[in-house]
């Protein structure tokens, strides 16, 4: 955590590489906010009079990690890439690649049949790592897909029951009409 303490020094001279700062995992201002709340304020939900100090620390740290983080994210590297739909910010999957070009190639190779207009999906560099690191990231994606599959199956069952009810109702109405017409 020496690195984090360095980020708060007023006479800040960056002695860390962009890659080291990227590996902190502070991807957004919200990540910085959550980190500082946990690290300095014991996860307090109400900051009260300490709100100003909290905001100042978030702004200071974010101003120092934002550009190095974006540089590494834009360059990519050997590691894990996120495949996601643009504008939806929901992971489709995580893949291992050595560069953005390889990640884009894998994305088009495996997902162009699922998403024909592949310009609407993109890759984003997540972290440096090894091929087996993809497993931990995809575990959450697979769990979410399993929940979605179960929800769709439940909806399909409900729709099947509703369809059967409508067909039965139609038969009852036709039989009732026939009965009325025969007796009159």
Secondary structure, 3 states (H helix, E strand, C coil): CHHHHHHHCCCCCCCCCHHHHHCCCCCCHHHHHHHHHHHHHCCCCCCHHHHHHHHHHHHHHHHHHHHHHHHHHHHCCCEEEEEEECCCCCEEEEEEECCHHHHHHHHHHHHCCCCCCHHHEEEEEEEECCCCHHHHHHHHHHHHHHHHHHHHHHHHHHHHHHHHHHHHHHHHHHHHHHHHHHHC
